[in-house]
């Protein structure tokens, strides 16, 4: 286990507690959207989340952008389809935010 960053600093400067479950859930969702077989998805989730946790363990807080970069970098190495699914989700989310403004 790692001593984890306590906070994630968001783009607007706000902070929220670092939640391992939120990170793992987002990686798992990307694997599901990419329709990876269950065994492959488990391996990707484990590999990518461990790398992200290791990155976050070196800091008291971590920016959302830096964490995103780490996850995407490791997702691309582990499974390109899962990385693409992650990016599609982010694009949909950004479009949704733009409409609400």
C-alpha positions in Angstrom: 0.0 0.0 0.0 1.0 3.6 -0.6 0.6 6.7 1.5 -1.7 8.5 -0.9 -2.1 12.1 -1.9 -4.8 13.5 0.3 -6.3 15.9 -2.2 -6.9 16.3 -6.0 -6.6 20.0 -7.1 -9.2 20.6 -9.8 -8.8 22.9 -12.9 -10.6 25.8 -11.2 -8.4 25.5 -8.1 -10.9 23.7 -6.0 -9.8 20.7 -4.0 -11.5 17.4 -3.2 -10.3 14.4 -1.3 -8.4 11.8 -3.3 -10.7 8.8 -3.7 -9.1 5.5 -4.9 -12.5 4.1 -5.7 -13.3 7.0 -8.0 -10.1 6.4 -10.0 -10.5 2.7 -10.2 -14.2 3.1 -11.2 -13.3 5.4 -14.1 -10.6 3.0 -15.4 -13.1 0.1 -15.0 -15.7 2.1 -16.9 -13.3 2.7 -19.8 -12.5 -1.0 -20.0 -16.3 -1.8 -20.1 -16.9 0.8 -22.8 -14.1 -0.6 -24.8 -15.7 -4.1 -24.4 -12.6 -5.7 -23.0 -13.0 -9.3 -21.9 -13.3 -9.6 -18.1 -9.8 -11.0 -17.5 -8.1 -8.4 -19.7 -10.2 -5.6 -18.0 -9.1 -6.7 -14.5 -5.4 -6.7 -15.6 -5.7 -3.3 -17.2 -7.5 -1.9 -14.1 -4.9 -3.3 -11.8 -1.9 -2.2 -13.8 -3.1 1.3 -14.5 -4.5 2.0 -11.0 -1.2 0.8 -9.4 0.8 3.1 -11.6 -1.5 6.1 -10.8 -1.4 5.3 -7.0 2.3 5.1 -7.1 2.4 8.5 -8.9 0.0 10.0 -6.3 1.9 8.5 -3.4 4.8 10.9 -4.0 2.7 14.0 -3.3 0.5 15.6 -0.6 -1.8 16.7 -3.4 -2.0 16.1 -7.1 -3.6 18.0 -9.9 -6.4 16.4 -11.8 -4.5 17.2 -15.0 -1.4 15.4 -13.8 -3.4 12.4 -12.6 -5.3 12.3 -15.9 -2.0 12.3 -17.8 -0.7 9.4 -15.8 -3.8 7.3 -16.2 -4.0 8.0 -20.0 -0.3 7.2 -20.5 -0.6 3.9 -18.7 -4.0 3.1 -20.4 -2.4 3.6 -23.8 0.3 1.1 -22.9 -2.1 -1.4 -21.4 -4.9 -1.2 -24.0 -5.4 1.4 -26.7 -9.2 0.7 -27.0 -9.6 1.5 -23.3 -7.7 4.7 -23.7 -9.9 5.7 -26.6 -13.0 4.9 -24.5 -11.6 7.2 -21.7 -11.1 10.0 -24.2 -14.5 9.6 -25.7 -16.1 9.9 -22.2 -14.1 13.0 -21.5 -15.2 14.6 -24.8 -18.9 13.9 -24.1 -18.5 15.3 -20.6 -16.9 18.5 -21.9 -19.6 19.0 -24.5 -22.2 18.6 -21.7 -20.6 21.2 -19.6 -20.4 23.6 -22.5 -24.1 23.3 -23.1 -24.9 24.1 -19.5 -23.1 27.4 -19.6 
